[in-house]
Amino acid sequence: MTDLLLDILTTAGILFVVAVGLLIVFGVLKIINFAHGGFLTLGGYAALIVTELNWSPWLAAPVALVIGLLLGAAVERLIVRPLYSRPLDAILATWGLSIVVVQLITIGFGRSTQFVLSPVQGAVPLLGTSYSLYRLIMLIVALVLGGLIGVVMQGTRLGLAARAVIMNETLAQSLGINSELVRFATFSVGAGIATVAGALITPLLSIDPLMGLPWLLNAFMLVMVSGTSLISLAAASLVLGGAQVVVSTYSSPVLGALTIVVLAAVLLRIRPAGFARA
């Protein structure tokens, strides 16, 4: 029972880390970045490159962050920015970009499944059981990341500008806020967080060019039931991620993989606001 509880908590943390970059972009830009899965995959392969170069596995996340920030900035400037007034076209463009990323990775690395080194190994005693140290670290990462984003949003000028754009972009512009710069910074940071998430989850699983797709689907559904709230995203990750763990444990991993998508769809049908305030 203790293992099940820890699995639920750590899975919620992992889902939060994977989805929060998508939430940030959706909150400010009002579009779903379907290239999120491609950025996750790039982060995974950044970790693979670090492993193949025999660098410290702790460098995987910083390397992935740099790649994500730079690529996110380029994508926002060249692809997404001209499409802000056409959100459907922006969604299609980011989905197309994700396909391009998958194909380029396939050309460069092949279709084979690969693995990366974990920064830490083994398990630690906790609550009367022995549990994976890396999964516990991922839970801590989720808590720190959520707290850091909350502090930035509530306690900095950039966060104030971002919240103003979220609430009323036209009014924010009339107050002298450069919404174009806010959008640029938001998309770049969201992409950077996505690539970091991809690098962080890879020690827990294998890597292949399509690794980002199932994570994208889960992240998308979590964001849909969370709106623009970090707290709602944390709650959704805990409840829906917990349901996924329970179904996978007591029924089938195949059914568990569908749990978040199915439950999120049902929840949105019953309560369109999801976990966010109505």
C-alpha positions in Angstrom: 0.0 0.0 0.0 2.9 2.3 0.8 4.4 1.6 -2.6 1.1 2.4 -4.3 0.8 5.7 -2.5 4.4 6.7 -3.4 3.7 5.6 -7.0 0.7 8.0 -7.1 2.6 10.9 -5.7 5.6 10.5 -7.9 3.5 9.9 -11.0 1.6 13.1 -10.3 4.9 14.9 -10.0 6.2 13.5 -13.3 2.9 14.5 -15.1 3.1 18.0 -13.6 6.6 18.5 -14.9 5.6 17.2 -18.3 2.5 19.3 -18.6 3.4 22.6 -17.0 5.3 24.0 -20.0 2.2 23.4 -22.2 0.0 25.1 -19.5 2.2 28.2 -19.5 2.0 28.6 -23.3 -1.8 27.9 -23.3 -2.3 30.4 -20.5 -0.6 33.3 -22.2 -0.8 32.6 -25.9 -4.2 31.0 -25.9 -3.0 28.2 -28.2 -2.2 24.6 -27.6 1.4 24.0 -28.6 1.3 20.6 -30.3 5.0 20.8 -30.8 5.2 20.1 -27.1 5.7 16.4 -27.8 8.5 17.2 -30.2 10.2 19.3 -27.6 9.9 16.5 -25.0 11.5 14.2 -27.5 14.3 16.6 -28.2 15.0 16.7 -24.5 15.2 13.0 -24.4 17.7 12.9 -27.2 19.7 15.7 -25.5 20.0 13.3 -22.6 21.1 10.6 -25.0 23.8 12.8 -26.5 25.1 13.6 -23.0 25.2 9.8 -22.3 27.0 9.0 -25.6 29.6 11.8 -24.9 30.3 10.3 -21.5 29.3 13.5 -19.8 27.8 13.6 -16.3 24.1 12.6 -16.5 23.4 15.7 -14.4 24.2 17.8 -17.4 21.3 16.4 -19.4 18.7 18.9 -18.1 20.9 22.0 -18.6 21.8 20.9 -22.1 18.1 20.2 -22.8 17.2 23.6 -21.4 19.6 25.5 -23.7 18.3 23.6 -26.7 14.7 24.2 -25.8 15.1 27.9 -25.1 16.9 28.5 -28.4 14.6 26.4 -30.5 11.6 27.8 -28.8 12.7 31.3 -29.5 13.2 30.5 -33.2 9.9 28.7 -33.5 8.0 31.6 -31.8 9.6 34.2 -34.0 9.4 32.4 -37.3 6.3 30.1 -37.1 4.0 31.0 -34.2 4.1 34.8 -34.1 2.5 35.4 -37.5 -0.4 33.0 -36.5 -1.5 34.5 -33.2 -4.6 35.9 -34.8 -5.3 32.5 -36.4 -5.2 30.0 -33.4 -6.3 27.1 -35.5 -3.6 27.6 -38.0 -1.1 28.0 -35.1 -2.2 24.6 -33.7 -1.8 23.0 -37.1 1.6 24.6 -37.6 2.9 23.4 -34.3 1.5 19.9 -35.0 3.3 19.9 -38.3 6.5 21.1 -36.6 6.2 18.1 -34.2 6.1 15.8 -37.2 9.1 17.4 -38.7 11.0 17.0 -35.4 10.2 13.3 -35.3 11.3 12.8 -38.9 14.6 14.7 -38.3 15.3 12.7 -35.2 14.6 9.4 -37.1 17.0 10.4 -39.8 19.7 11.4 -37.3 19.3 8.6 -34.7 17.3 5.9 -36.3 14.1 4.3 -35.1 15.6 1.9 -32.6 14.9 2.2 -28.9 17.7 3.6 -26.8 18.5 4.2 -23.1 20.3 6.9 -21.1 22.1 6.9 -17.8 20.3 8.0 -14.7 22.0 10.6 -12.4 21.2 8.4 -9.4 20.8 4.7 -8.9 19.0 2.5 -6.5 16.4 2.9 -3.9 16.1 4.4 -0.4 14.2 3.3 2.6 11.0 5.3 3.1 7.8 4.7 5.1 8.7 1.1 5.8 9.5 0.3 2.2 12.4 0.7 -0.3 11.6 3.1 -3.1 13.2 4.5 -6.3 15.4 7.4 -5.4 15.1 9.0 -8.9 11.3 9.0 -8.8 11.4 10.7 -5.4 13.8 13.3 -6.9 11.2 13.9 -9.7 8.6 14.6 -7.1 10.9 17.2 -5.5 11.6 18.7 -9.0 7.8 19.1 -9.5 7.4 20.9 -6.2 10.4 23.2 -6.8 9.3 23.9 -10.4 5.8 24.7 -9.4 6.9 26.9 -6.6 9.4 28.7 -8.8 6.8 29.4 -11.5 4.4 30.6 -8.9 7.0 33.0 -7.5 7.8 34.3 -10.9 4.1 34.8 -11.8 3.2 36.5 -8.5 6.4 38.3 -7.6 8.1 39.6 -10.7 7.5 42.2 -13.3 7.5 39.6 -16.0 4.9 37.6 -14.1 2.7 40.7 -13.6 2.9 41.4 -17.4 2.1 37.8 -18.2 -1.0 37.8 -15.9 -2.2 41.0 -17.4 -1.9 39.5 -20.9 -3.8 36.4 -19.7 -6.6 38.5 -18.2 -7.0 41.1 -20.9 -4.4 41.6 -23.6 -5.9 44.7 -25.1 -6.1 46.4 -21.8 -2.5 45.3 -21.0 -1.3 46.8 -24.3 -3.0 50.1 -23.5 -1.1 50.2 -20.2 2.2 50.0 -22.0 2.9 46.2 -21.7 4.7 44.8 -24.6 2.6 41.7 -25.2 4.7 40.6 -28.1 7.7 40.3 -25.8 5.6 38.5 -23.2 4.5 36.0 -25.8 8.1 35.5 -27.0 9.4 34.9 -23.5 6.5 32.7 -22.6 6.8 30.4 -25.6 10.6 30.2 -25.2 10.3 29.3 -21.5 7.5 26.8 -22.2 9.7 25.1 -24.8 12.7 25.1 -22.4 10.6 23.5 -19.7 9.3 20.9 -22.1 12.8 19.8 -23.2 14.0 19.7 -19.6 11.0 17.5 -18.8 11.9 15.2 -21.7 15.5 14.9 -20.4 14.3 14.2 -16.8 11.8 11.4 -17.7 14.2 9.5 -20.0 16.0 7.6 -17.2 12.6 6.1 -16.3 11.9 4.8 -19.7 13.4 4.1 -23.2 13.8 6.7 -25.9 12.5 6.5 -29.5 11.4 9.2 -32.0 7.7 8.8 -31.0 8.3 9.0 -27.2 6.7 12.4 -27.0 3.3 11.4 -28.4 1.7 9.6 -25.4 3.1 12.3 -23.0 1.6 15.0 -25.3 -1.8 13.4 -25.1 -1.7 13.2 -21.4 -0.4 16.7 -21.0 -3.0 18.1 -23.4 -5.9 16.5 -21.4 -4.4 17.7 -18.1 -4.2 21.2 -19.4 -7.7 21.1 -20.7 -9.1 20.2 -17.3 -6.8 22.7 -15.5 -7.4 25.9 -17.5 -4.5 28.3 -16.7 -4.0 27.4 -13.0 -0.9 25.7 -11.6 -2.9 24.5 -8.6 -5.6 23.0 -10.8 -2.8 21.3 -12.8 -1.3 19.9 -9.7 -4.8 18.6 -8.6 -5.5 17.1 -12.0 -2.1 15.4 -12.1 -2.7 13.9 -8.6 -6.2 12.7 -9.3 -5.9 11.6 -12.9 -2.4 10.3 -12.5 -3.4 8.5 -9.3 -6.3 6.8 -11.2 -3.8 5.8 -13.9 -1.5 4.2 -11.4 -4.4 2.3 -9.7 -5.8 1.0 -13.0 -2.3 0.0 -14.2 -1.6 -1.8 -10.9 -4.9 -3.6 -10.4 -6.1 -4.1 -14.0 -3.8 -3.6 -17.0 -1.0 -1.2 -18.0 -2.7 -0.9 -21.4 -5.9 0.3 -19.8 -3.9 2.5 -17.5 -2.4 4.3 -20.4 -5.9 5.3 -21.5 -7.1 6.4 -18.1 -6.1 10.1 -18.1 -7.6 10.7 -21.6 -10.8 8.9 -20.8 -11.3 10.4 -17.4 -10.5 13.9 -18.5 -13.0 13.6 -21.4 -15.7 12.4 -19.0 -14.9 15.2 -16.5 -15.0 17.9 -19.2 -18.4 16.5 -20.3 -19.8 16.7 -16.8 -18.0 19.9 -15.7 -16.6 22.0 -18.6 -14.4 24.0 -16.1 -12.6 20.8 -15.1 -10.5 21.3 -12.0 -10.4 25.0 -12.5 -12.9 27.3 -10.9 -16.1 27.6 -12.8 
